[in-house]
Structure formats: structure tokens, C-alpha cells
């Protein structure tokens, strides 16, 4: 059960976090996708449903970062 909850939560958070850090929604999404692809390649997943939930969560993270535009944060002090 914990695998499904983790698959639904962590990719979304990773996309948002990496997009804010790099200030690019594409780089945040690609880095998260690369992490998921590496995990699939190393066979850390138990079944296909976890991969599907990961992809849906990645898409949700992309939509969140696109709607809220956190990746376009600018320093107003400069």
C-alpha cells in the first residue's frame, strides 16, 4: 500500500521542487522523468500500476507548476 501512496505523491512533489529550483518546468519534468526511468530500468517497481500512477503524478505536478507559475518566480529586490 505504501508503494501506491508514494507513487501518487513523490513525482508530483519532485516536479514542483525541481522546477522551482531550476526555474524551468521542462527541466524539472525531464529530471523527474529520468529518475523514474532509471528506477524502471533498475527494476525497483513491483508492477505496472505503480508506473502508471507515477506517470499520472508526474503529469499532475507539471500541471500544478504550469498553473501556479512557480517556475517564473523572479526576485523583486533586484
PDB file with one MODEL, atoms N, CA, C and O in Angstrom:
MODEL        1
ATOM      1  N   UNK A   1       0.818  -1.197   0.000  1.00  0.00           N
ATOM      2  CA  UNK A   1       0.000   0.000   0.000  1.00  0.00           C
ATOM      3  C   UNK A   1       0.866   1.269   0.000  1.00  0.00           C
ATOM      4  O   UNK A   1       0.512   2.265  -0.629  1.00  0.00           O
ATOM      5  N   UNK A   2       1.986   1.226   0.698  1.00  0.00           N
ATOM      6  CA  UNK A   2       2.849   2.398   0.780  1.00  0.00           C
ATOM      7  C   UNK A   2       3.452   2.735  -0.578  1.00  0.00           C
ATOM      8  O   UNK A   2       3.731   3.901  -0.861  1.00  0.00           O
ATOM      9  N   UNK A   3       3.659   1.712  -1.432  1.00  0.00           N
ATOM     10  CA  UNK A   3       4.208   1.963  -2.765  1.00  0.00           C
ATOM     11  C   UNK A   3       3.260   2.796  -3.609  1.00  0.00           C
ATOM     12  O   UNK A   3       3.693   3.674  -4.354  1.00  0.00           O
ATOM     13  N   UNK A   4       1.975   2.524  -3.494  1.00  0.00           N
ATOM     14  CA  UNK A   4       0.988   3.273  -4.273  1.00  0.00           C
ATOM     15  C   UNK A   4       0.866   4.715  -3.791  1.00  0.00           C
ATOM     16  O   UNK A   4       0.724   5.636  -4.596  1.00  0.00           O
ATOM     17  N   UNK A   5       0.921   4.901  -2.496  1.00  0.00           N
ATOM     18  CA  UNK A   5       0.856   6.259  -1.939  1.00  0.00           C
ATOM     19  C   UNK A   5       2.099   7.044  -2.334  1.00  0.00           C
ATOM     20  O   UNK A   5       2.005   8.214  -2.705  1.00  0.00           O
ATOM     21  N   UNK A   6       3.251   6.410  -2.256  1.00  0.00           N
ATOM     22  CA  UNK A   6       4.498   7.072  -2.657  1.00  0.00           C
ATOM     23  C   UNK A   6       4.499   7.405  -4.146  1.00  0.00           C
ATOM     24  O   UNK A   6       4.966   8.470  -4.549  1.00  0.00           O
ATOM     25  N   UNK A   7       3.977   6.497  -4.956  1.00  0.00           N
ATOM     26  CA  UNK A   7       3.920   6.728  -6.399  1.00  0.00           C
ATOM     27  C   UNK A   7       2.971   7.864  -6.741  1.00  0.00           C
ATOM     28  O   UNK A   7       3.176   8.563  -7.733  1.00  0.00           O
ATOM     29  N   UNK A   8       1.939   8.057  -5.936  1.00  0.00           N
ATOM     30  CA  UNK A   8       0.977   9.126  -6.200  1.00  0.00           C
ATOM     31  C   UNK A   8       1.466  10.480  -5.693  1.00  0.00           C
ATOM     32  O   UNK A   8       0.991  11.515  -6.161  1.00  0.00           O
ATOM     33  N   UNK A   9       2.388  10.493  -4.764  1.00  0.00           N
ATOM     34  CA  UNK A   9       2.778  11.735  -4.099  1.00  0.00           C
ATOM     35  C   UNK A   9       4.138  12.271  -4.556  1.00  0.00           C
ATOM     36  O   UNK A   9       4.246  13.450  -4.893  1.00  0.00           O
ATOM     37  N   UNK A  10       5.156  11.445  -4.574  1.00  0.00           N
ATOM     38  CA  UNK A  10       6.519  11.925  -4.771  1.00  0.00           C
ATOM     39  C   UNK A  10       6.844  12.479  -6.159  1.00  0.00           C
ATOM     40  O   UNK A  10       7.529  13.499  -6.233  1.00  0.00           O
ATOM     41  N   UNK A  11       6.406  11.883  -7.248  1.00  0.00           N
ATOM     42  CA  UNK A  11       6.726  12.506  -8.545  1.00  0.00           C
ATOM     43  C   UNK A  11       6.145  13.909  -8.699  1.00  0.00           C
ATOM     44  O   UNK A  11       6.783  14.787  -9.281  1.00  0.00           O
ATOM     45  N   UNK A  12       4.956  14.119  -8.187  1.00  0.00           N
ATOM     46  CA  UNK A  12       4.342  15.446  -8.248  1.00  0.00           C
ATOM     47  C   UNK A  12       5.182  16.457  -7.462  1.00  0.00           C
ATOM     48  O   UNK A  12       5.451  17.557  -7.945  1.00  0.00           O
ATOM     49  N   UNK A  13       5.581  16.085  -6.278  1.00  0.00           N
ATOM     50  CA  UNK A  13       6.394  16.976  -5.443  1.00  0.00           C
ATOM     51  C   UNK A  13       7.760  17.208  -6.082  1.00  0.00           C
ATOM     52  O   UNK A  13       8.277  18.325  -6.044  1.00  0.00           O
ATOM     53  N   UNK A  14       8.347  16.172  -6.666  1.00  0.00           N
ATOM     54  CA  UNK A  14       9.654  16.332  -7.310  1.00  0.00           C
ATOM     55  C   UNK A  14       9.592  17.286  -8.495  1.00  0.00           C
ATOM     56  O   UNK A  14      10.490  18.109  -8.672  1.00  0.00           O
ATOM     57  N   UNK A  15       8.549  17.189  -9.303  1.00  0.00           N
ATOM     58  CA  UNK A  15       8.415  18.097 -10.440  1.00  0.00           C
ATOM     59  C   UNK A  15       8.311  19.533  -9.949  1.00  0.00           C
ATOM     60  O   UNK A  15       8.974  20.419 -10.489  1.00  0.00           O
ATOM     61  N   UNK A  16       7.496  19.773  -8.944  1.00  0.00           N
ATOM     62  CA  UNK A  16       7.331  21.124  -8.418  1.00  0.00           C
ATOM     63  C   UNK A  16       8.638  21.621  -7.816  1.00  0.00           C
ATOM     64  O   UNK A  16       9.057  22.743  -8.100  1.00  0.00           O
ATOM     65  N   UNK A  17       9.281  20.819  -7.000  1.00  0.00           N
ATOM     66  CA  UNK A  17      10.524  21.221  -6.343  1.00  0.00           C
ATOM     67  C   UNK A  17      11.642  21.490  -7.349  1.00  0.00           C
ATOM     68  O   UNK A  17      12.313  22.519  -7.269  1.00  0.00           O
ATOM     69  N   UNK A  18      11.844  20.584  -8.283  1.00  0.00           N
ATOM     70  CA  UNK A  18      12.913  20.772  -9.260  1.00  0.00           C
ATOM     71  C   UNK A  18      12.619  21.920 -10.216  1.00  0.00           C
ATOM     72  O   UNK A  18      13.541  22.593 -10.677  1.00  0.00           O
ATOM     73  N   UNK A  19      11.351  22.150 -10.517  1.00  0.00           N
ATOM     74  CA  UNK A  19      11.003  23.277 -11.388  1.00  0.00           C
ATOM     75  C   UNK A  19      11.246  24.610 -10.695  1.00  0.00           C
ATOM     76  O   UNK A  19      11.679  25.573 -11.329  1.00  0.00           O
ATOM     77  N   UNK A  20      10.973  24.668  -9.416  1.00  0.00           N
ATOM     78  CA  UNK A  20      11.236  25.899  -8.669  1.00  0.00           C
ATOM     79  C   UNK A  20      12.737  26.127  -8.546  1.00  0.00           C
ATOM     80  O   UNK A  20      13.205  27.257  -8.690  1.00  0.00           O
ATOM     81  N   UNK A  21      13.492  25.071  -8.283  1.00  0.00           N
ATOM     82  CA  UNK A  21      14.937  25.218  -8.124  1.00  0.00           C
ATOM     83  C   UNK A  21      15.627  25.608  -9.425  1.00  0.00           C
ATOM     84  O   UNK A  21      16.528  26.446  -9.422  1.00  0.00           O
ATOM     85  N   UNK A  22      15.210  25.005 -10.539  1.00  0.00           N
ATOM     86  CA  UNK A  22      15.864  25.298 -11.812  1.00  0.00           C
ATOM     87  C   UNK A  22      15.190  26.429 -12.578  1.00  0.00           C
ATOM     88  O   UNK A  22      15.728  26.917 -13.573  1.00  0.00           O
ATOM     89  N   UNK A  23      14.014  26.847 -12.117  1.00  0.00           N
ATOM     90  CA  UNK A  23      13.201  27.890 -12.763  1.00  0.00           C
ATOM     91  C   UNK A  23      12.823  27.527 -14.194  1.00  0.00           C
ATOM     92  O   UNK A  23      12.691  28.397 -15.054  1.00  0.00           O
ATOM     93  N   UNK A  24      12.654  26.246 -14.433  1.00  0.00           N
ATOM     94  CA  UNK A  24      12.222  25.759 -15.731  1.00  0.00           C
ATOM     95  C   UNK A  24      11.338  24.537 -15.518  1.00  0.00           C
ATOM     96  O   UNK A  24      11.775  23.534 -14.954  1.00  0.00           O
ATOM     97  N   UNK A  25      10.092  24.631 -15.975  1.00  0.00           N
ATOM     98  CA  UNK A  25       9.177  23.500 -15.787  1.00  0.00           C
ATOM     99  C   UNK A  25       9.608  22.300 -16.617  1.00  0.00           C
ATOM    100  O   UNK A  25       9.349  21.156 -16.241  1.00  0.00           O
ATOM    101  N   UNK A  26      10.266  22.557 -17.744  1.00  0.00           N
ATOM    102  CA  UNK A  26      10.700  21.452 -18.602  1.00  0.00           C
ATOM    103  C   UNK A  26      11.860  20.686 -17.976  1.00  0.00           C
ATOM    104  O   UNK A  26      11.879  19.456 -18.014  1.00  0.00           O
ATOM    105  N   UNK A  27      12.809  21.385 -17.413  1.00  0.00           N
ATOM    106  CA  UNK A  27      13.949  20.705 -16.787  1.00  0.00           C
ATOM    107  C   UNK A  27      13.492  19.923 -15.561  1.00  0.00           C
ATOM    108  O   UNK A  27      13.949  18.802 -15.338  1.00  0.00           O
ATOM    109  N   UNK A  28      12.602  20.498 -14.771  1.00  0.00           N
ATOM    110  CA  UNK A  28      12.067  19.778 -13.610  1.00  0.00           C
ATOM    111  C   UNK A  28      11.331  18.512 -14.001  1.00  0.00           C
ATOM    112  O   UNK A  28      11.462  17.478 -13.347  1.00  0.00           O
ATOM    113  N   UNK A  29      10.555  18.600 -15.070  1.00  0.00           N
ATOM    114  CA  UNK A  29       9.817  17.433 -15.540  1.00  0.00           C
ATOM    115  C   UNK A  29      10.750  16.378 -16.125  1.00  0.00           C
ATOM    116  O   UNK A  29      10.582  15.186 -15.869  1.00  0.00           O
ATOM    117  N   UNK A  30      11.723  16.812 -16.903  1.00  0.00           N
ATOM    118  CA  UNK A  30      12.658  15.862 -17.527  1.00  0.00           C
ATOM    119  C   UNK A  30      13.525  15.179 -16.473  1.00  0.00           C
ATOM    120  O   UNK A  30      13.786  13.981 -16.581  1.00  0.00           O
ATOM    121  N   UNK A  31      13.974  15.910 -15.464  1.00  0.00           N
ATOM    122  CA  UNK A  31      14.773  15.287 -14.400  1.00  0.00           C
ATOM    123  C   UNK A  31      13.957  14.253 -13.621  1.00  0.00           C
ATOM    124  O   UNK A  31      14.465  13.185 -13.281  1.00  0.00           O
ATOM    125  N   UNK A  32      12.702  14.573 -13.342  1.00  0.00           N
ATOM    126  CA  UNK A  32      11.843  13.615 -12.641  1.00  0.00           C
ATOM    127  C   UNK A  32      11.564  12.400 -13.513  1.00  0.00           C
ATOM    128  O   UNK A  32      11.562  11.270 -13.024  1.00  0.00           O
ATOM    129  N   UNK A  33      11.329  12.624 -14.793  1.00  0.00           N
ATOM    130  CA  UNK A  33      11.100  11.514 -15.718  1.00  0.00           C
ATOM    131  C   UNK A  33      12.342  10.635 -15.827  1.00  0.00           C
ATOM    132  O   UNK A  33      12.230   9.412 -15.902  1.00  0.00           O
ATOM    133  N   UNK A  34      13.519  11.246 -15.837  1.00  0.00           N
ATOM    134  CA  UNK A  34      14.766  10.475 -15.882  1.00  0.00           C
ATOM    135  C   UNK A  34      14.933   9.633 -14.615  1.00  0.00           C
ATOM    136  O   UNK A  34      15.403   8.497 -14.684  1.00  0.00           O
ATOM    137  N   UNK A  35      14.556  10.173 -13.477  1.00  0.00           N
ATOM    138  CA  UNK A  35      14.628   9.425 -12.223  1.00  0.00           C
ATOM    139  C   UNK A  35      13.684   8.233 -12.247  1.00  0.00           C
ATOM    140  O   UNK A  35      14.055   7.142 -11.813  1.00  0.00           O
ATOM    141  N   UNK A  36      12.472   8.427 -12.745  1.00  0.00           N
ATOM    142  CA  UNK A  36      11.508   7.328 -12.852  1.00  0.00           C
ATOM    143  C   UNK A  36      12.002   6.285 -13.851  1.00  0.00           C
ATOM    144  O   UNK A  36      11.896   5.085 -13.596  1.00  0.00           O
ATOM    145  N   UNK A  37      12.541   6.733 -14.987  1.00  0.00           N
ATOM    146  CA  UNK A  37      13.049   5.799 -16.000  1.00  0.00           C
ATOM    147  C   UNK A  37      14.211   4.971 -15.459  1.00  0.00           C
ATOM    148  O   UNK A  37      14.319   3.782 -15.758  1.00  0.00           O
ATOM    149  N   UNK A  38      15.074   5.591 -14.672  1.00  0.00           N
ATOM    150  CA  UNK A  38      16.183   4.865 -14.068  1.00  0.00           C
ATOM    151  C   UNK A  38      15.672   3.826 -13.078  1.00  0.00           C
ATOM    152  O   UNK A  38      16.195   2.713 -13.018  1.00  0.00           O
ATOM    153  N   UNK A  39      14.664   4.181 -12.311  1.00  0.00           N
ATOM    154  CA  UNK A  39      14.084   3.230 -11.369  1.00  0.00           C
ATOM    155  C   UNK A  39      13.427   2.058 -12.092  1.00  0.00           C
ATOM    156  O   UNK A  39      13.513   0.919 -11.633  1.00  0.00           O
ATOM    157  N   UNK A  40      12.776   2.330 -13.213  1.00  0.00           N
ATOM    158  CA  UNK A  40      12.176   1.253 -14.001  1.00  0.00           C
ATOM    159  C   UNK A  40      13.268   0.361 -14.577  1.00  0.00           C
ATOM    160  O   UNK A  40      13.142  -0.864 -14.566  1.00  0.00           O
ATOM    161  N   UNK A  41      14.335   0.969 -15.078  1.00  0.00           N
ATOM    162  CA  UNK A  41      15.445   0.212 -15.655  1.00  0.00           C
ATOM    163  C   UNK A  41      16.111  -0.692 -14.615  1.00  0.00           C
ATOM    164  O   UNK A  41      16.496  -1.821 -14.920  1.00  0.00           O
ATOM    165  N   UNK A  42      16.242  -0.187 -13.393  1.00  0.00           N
ATOM    166  CA  UNK A  42      16.863  -0.964 -12.314  1.00  0.00           C
ATOM    167  C   UNK A  42      15.882  -1.932 -11.652  1.00  0.00           C
ATOM    168  O   UNK A  42      16.244  -2.636 -10.709  1.00  0.00           O
ATOM    169  N   UNK A  43      14.637  -1.967 -12.147  1.00  0.00           N
ATOM    170  CA  UNK A  43      13.591  -2.886 -11.690  1.00  0.00           C
ATOM    171  C   UNK A  43      13.232  -2.708 -10.222  1.00  0.00           C
ATOM    172  O   UNK A  43      13.140  -3.686  -9.480  1.00  0.00           O
ATOM    173  N   UNK A  44      13.026  -1.453  -9.794  1.00  0.00           N
ATOM    174  CA  UNK A  44      12.606  -1.178  -8.435  1.00  0.00           C
ATOM    175  C   UNK A  44      11.090  -1.205  -8.269  1.00  0.00           C
ATOM    176  O   UNK A  44      10.591  -1.076  -7.152  1.00  0.00           O
ATOM    177  N   UNK A  45      10.347  -1.373  -9.372  1.00  0.00           N
ATOM    178  CA  UNK A  45       8.901  -1.351  -9.313  1.00  0.00           C
ATOM    179  C   UNK A  45       8.345  -2.763  -9.259  1.00  0.00           C
ATOM    180  O   UNK A  45       8.882  -3.685  -9.874  1.00  0.00           O
ATOM    181  N   UNK A  46       7.251  -2.914  -8.507  1.00  0.00           N
ATOM    182  CA  UNK A  46       6.656  -4.236  -8.318  1.00  0.00           C
ATOM    183  C   UNK A  46       5.675  -4.609  -9.417  1.00  0.00           C
ATOM    184  O   UNK A  46       5.558  -5.782  -9.770  1.00  0.00           O
ATOM    185  N   UNK A  47       4.970  -3.623  -9.962  1.00  0.00           N
ATOM    186  CA  UNK A  47       4.018  -3.920 -11.034  1.00  0.00           C
ATOM    187  C   UNK A  47       3.775  -2.681 -11.893  1.00  0.00           C
ATOM    188  O   UNK A  47       4.306  -1.604 -11.624  1.00  0.00           O
ATOM    189  N   UNK A  48       2.972  -2.858 -12.919  1.00  0.00           N
ATOM    190  CA  UNK A  48       2.736  -1.790 -13.888  1.00  0.00           C
ATOM    191  C   UNK A  48       1.861  -0.675 -13.333  1.00  0.00           C
ATOM    192  O   UNK A  48       1.944   0.457 -13.810  1.00  0.00           O
ATOM    193  N   UNK A  49       1.033  -0.958 -12.352  1.00  0.00           N
ATOM    194  CA  UNK A  49       0.157   0.075 -11.789  1.00  0.00           C
ATOM    195  C   UNK A  49       0.964   1.184 -11.121  1.00  0.00           C
ATOM    196  O   UNK A  49       0.582   2.353 -11.180  1.00  0.00           O
ATOM    197  N   UNK A  50       2.051   0.832 -10.502  1.00  0.00           N
ATOM    198  CA  UNK A  50       2.887   1.846  -9.859  1.00  0.00           C
ATOM    199  C   UNK A  50       3.503   2.762 -10.915  1.00  0.00           C
ATOM    200  O   UNK A  50       3.607   3.969 -10.701  1.00  0.00           O
ATOM    201  N   UNK A  51       3.907   2.202 -12.042  1.00  0.00           N
ATOM    202  CA  UNK A  51       4.450   3.019 -13.128  1.00  0.00           C
ATOM    203  C   UNK A  51       3.378   3.952 -13.665  1.00  0.00           C
ATOM    204  O   UNK A  51       3.647   5.123 -13.930  1.00  0.00           O
ATOM    205  N   UNK A  52       2.160   3.438 -13.829  1.00  0.00           N
ATOM    206  CA  UNK A  52       1.049   4.262 -14.303  1.00  0.00           C
ATOM    207  C   UNK A  52       0.747   5.393 -13.323  1.00  0.00           C
ATOM    208  O   UNK A  52       0.541   6.532 -13.742  1.00  0.00           O
ATOM    209  N   UNK A  53       0.717   5.098 -12.038  1.00  0.00           N
ATOM    210  CA  UNK A  53       0.455   6.125 -11.022  1.00  0.00           C
ATOM    211  C   UNK A  53       1.576   7.156 -11.003  1.00  0.00           C
ATOM    212  O   UNK A  53       1.317   8.345 -10.819  1.00  0.00           O
ATOM    213  N   UNK A  54       2.818   6.717 -11.189  1.00  0.00           N
ATOM    214  CA  UNK A  54       3.956   7.649 -11.282  1.00  0.00           C
ATOM    215  C   UNK A  54       3.785   8.629 -12.440  1.00  0.00           C
ATOM    216  O   UNK A  54       4.023   9.827 -12.287  1.00  0.00           O
ATOM    217  N   UNK A  55       3.378   8.121 -13.579  1.00  0.00           N
ATOM    218  CA  UNK A  55       3.217   8.978 -14.756  1.00  0.00           C
ATOM    219  C   UNK A  55       2.073   9.967 -14.551  1.00  0.00           C
ATOM    220  O   UNK A  55       2.188  11.131 -14.934  1.00  0.00           O
ATOM    221  N   UNK A  56       0.980   9.519 -13.955  1.00  0.00           N
ATOM    222  CA  UNK A  56      -0.146  10.418 -13.669  1.00  0.00           C
ATOM    223  C   UNK A  56       0.271  11.486 -12.661  1.00  0.00           C
ATOM    224  O   UNK A  56      -0.107  12.649 -12.805  1.00  0.00           O
ATOM    225  N   UNK A  57       1.037  11.110 -11.652  1.00  0.00           N
ATOM    226  CA  UNK A  57       1.517  12.066 -10.665  1.00  0.00           C
ATOM    227  C   UNK A  57       2.498  13.058 -11.285  1.00  0.00           C
ATOM    228  O   UNK A  57       2.488  14.239 -10.937  1.00  0.00           O
ATOM    229  N   UNK A  58       3.338  12.590 -12.193  1.00  0.00           N
ATOM    230  CA  UNK A  58       4.254  13.481 -12.901  1.00  0.00           C
ATOM    231  C   UNK A  58       3.468  14.496 -13.725  1.00  0.00           C
ATOM    232  O   UNK A  58       3.809  15.678 -13.748  1.00  0.00           O
ATOM    233  N   UNK A  59       2.430  14.040 -14.392  1.00  0.00           N
ATOM    234  CA  UNK A  59       1.579  14.934 -15.169  1.00  0.00           C
ATOM    235  C   UNK A  59       0.874  15.941 -14.260  1.00  0.00           C
ATOM    236  O   UNK A  59       0.752  17.115 -14.611  1.00  0.00           O
ATOM    237  N   UNK A  60       0.413  15.490 -13.104  1.00  0.00           N
ATOM    238  CA  UNK A  60      -0.236  16.398 -12.153  1.00  0.00           C
ATOM    239  C   UNK A  60       0.741  17.461 -11.662  1.00  0.00           C
ATOM    240  O   UNK A  60       0.371  18.628 -11.534  1.00  0.00           O
ATOM    241  N   UNK A  61       1.983  17.072 -11.387  1.00  0.00           N
ATOM    242  CA  UNK A  61       2.992  18.036 -10.976  1.00  0.00           C
ATOM    243  C   UNK A  61       3.287  19.056 -12.054  1.00  0.00           C
ATOM    244  O   UNK A  61       3.475  20.238 -11.766  1.00  0.00           O
ATOM    245  N   UNK A  62       3.327  18.601 -13.294  1.00  0.00           N
ATOM    246  CA  UNK A  62       3.542  19.523 -14.413  1.00  0.00           C
ATOM    247  C   UNK A  62       2.384  20.515 -14.519  1.00  0.00           C
ATOM    248  O   UNK A  62       2.607  21.706 -14.732  1.00  0.00           O
ATOM    249  N   UNK A  63       1.161  20.035 -14.372  1.00  0.00           N
ATOM    250  CA  UNK A  63       0.000  20.923 -14.449  1.00  0.00           C
ATOM    251  C   UNK A  63      -0.024  21.922 -13.291  1.00  0.00           C
ATOM    252  O   UNK A  63      -0.402  23.078 -13.475  1.00  0.00           O
ATOM    253  N   UNK A  64       0.378  21.477 -12.105  1.00  0.00           N
ATOM    254  CA  UNK A  64       0.441  22.381 -10.943  1.00  0.00           C
ATOM    255  C   UNK A  64       1.453  23.481 -11.194  1.00  0.00           C
ATOM    256  O   UNK A  64       1.158  24.657 -10.981  1.00  0.00           O
ATOM    257  N   UNK A  65       2.640  23.115 -11.642  1.00  0.00           N
ATOM    258  CA  UNK A  65       3.691  24.114 -11.852  1.00  0.00           C
ATOM    259  C   UNK A  65       3.330  25.042 -13.005  1.00  0.00           C
ATOM    260  O   UNK A  65       3.709  26.213 -13.000  1.00  0.00           O
ATOM    261  N   UNK A  66       2.603  24.530 -13.989  1.00  0.00           N
ATOM    262  CA  UNK A  66       2.190  25.357 -15.114  1.00  0.00           C
ATOM    263  C   UNK A  66       1.089  26.336 -14.701  1.00  0.00           C
ATOM    264  O   UNK A  66       1.108  27.493 -15.121  1.00  0.00           O
ATOM    265  N   UNK A  67       0.149  25.897 -13.901  1.00  0.00           N
ATOM    266  CA  UNK A  67      -0.948  26.763 -13.470  1.00  0.00           C
ATOM    267  C   UNK A  67      -0.486  27.841 -12.490  1.00  0.00           C
ATOM    268  O   UNK A  67      -0.866  29.004 -12.620  1.00  0.00           O
ATOM    269  N   UNK A  68       0.322  27.461 -11.523  1.00  0.00           N
ATOM    270  CA  UNK A  68       0.740  28.395 -10.478  1.00  0.00           C
ATOM    271  C   UNK A  68       1.952  29.216 -10.880  1.00  0.00           C
ATOM    272  O   UNK A  68       2.266  30.213 -10.230  1.00  0.00           O
ATOM    273  N   UNK A  69       2.633  28.814 -11.936  1.00  0.00           N
ATOM    274  CA  UNK A  69       3.781  29.523 -12.484  1.00  0.00           C
ATOM    275  C   UNK A  69       4.875  29.783 -11.440  1.00  0.00           C
ATOM    276  O   UNK A  69       5.449  30.871 -11.391  1.00  0.00           O
ATOM    277  N   UNK A  70       5.155  28.773 -10.607  1.00  0.00           N
ATOM    278  CA  UNK A  70       6.242  28.883  -9.639  1.00  0.00           C
ATOM    279  C   UNK A  70       7.591  28.956 -10.343  1.00  0.00           C
ATOM    280  O   UNK A  70       8.539  29.538  -9.816  1.00  0.00           O
ATOM    281  N   UNK A  71       7.680  28.371 -11.524  1.00  0.00           N
ATOM    282  CA  UNK A  71       8.955  28.355 -12.236  1.00  0.00           C
ATOM    283  C   UNK A  71       9.305  29.733 -12.783  1.00  0.00           C
ATOM    284  O   UNK A  71      10.438  29.955 -13.212  1.00  0.00           O
ATOM    285  N   UNK A  72       8.355  30.661 -12.775  1.00  0.00           N
ATOM    286  CA  UNK A  72       8.618  32.023 -13.267  1.00  0.00           C
ATOM    287  C   UNK A  72       8.876  33.007 -12.125  1.00  0.00           C
ATOM    288  O   UNK A  72       8.799  34.220 -12.319  1.00  0.00           O
ATOM    289  N   UNK A  73       9.178  32.488 -10.948  1.00  0.00           N
ATOM    290  CA  UNK A  73       9.437  33.350  -9.789  1.00  0.00           C
ATOM    291  C   UNK A  73      10.657  34.221 -10.047  1.00  0.00           C
ATOM    292  O   UNK A  73      11.717  33.738 -10.447  1.00  0.00           O
ATOM    293  N   UNK A  74      10.481  35.511  -9.810  1.00  0.00           N
ATOM    294  CA  UNK A  74      11.589  36.451 -10.007  1.00  0.00           C
ATOM    295  C   UNK A  74      11.850  37.192  -8.709  1.00  0.00           C
ATOM    296  O   UNK A  74      10.936  37.430  -7.919  1.00  0.00           O
ATOM    297  N   UNK A  75      13.078  37.546  -8.502  1.00  0.00           N
ATOM    298  CA  UNK A  75      13.421  38.340  -7.336  1.00  0.00           C
ATOM    299  C   UNK A  75      13.005  39.778  -7.589  1.00  0.00           C
ATOM    300  O   UNK A  75      13.472  40.410  -8.536  1.00  0.00           O
ATOM    301  N   UNK A  76      12.137  40.284  -6.752  1.00  0.00           N
ATOM    302  CA  UNK A  76      11.636  41.656  -6.925  1.00  0.00           C
ATOM    303  C   UNK A  76      12.610  42.689  -6.374  1.00  0.00           C
ATOM    304  O   UNK A  76      12.476  43.875  -6.677  1.00  0.00           O
ATOM    305  N   UNK A  77      13.590  42.270  -5.573  1.00  0.00           N
ATOM    306  CA  UNK A  77      14.517  43.201  -4.954  1.00  0.00           C
ATOM    307  C   UNK A  77      15.559  43.721  -5.935  1.00  0.00           C
ATOM    308  O   UNK A  77      16.138  44.781  -5.697  1.00  0.00           O
ATOM    309  N   UNK A  78      15.808  43.034  -6.995  1.00  0.00           N
ATOM    310  CA  UNK A  78      16.880  43.441  -7.930  1.00  0.00           C
ATOM    311  C   UNK A  78      16.427  44.462  -8.887  1.00  0.00           C
ATOM    312  O   UNK A  78      17.205  44.904  -9.732  1.00  0.00           O
TER     313      UNK A  78
ENDMDL
END
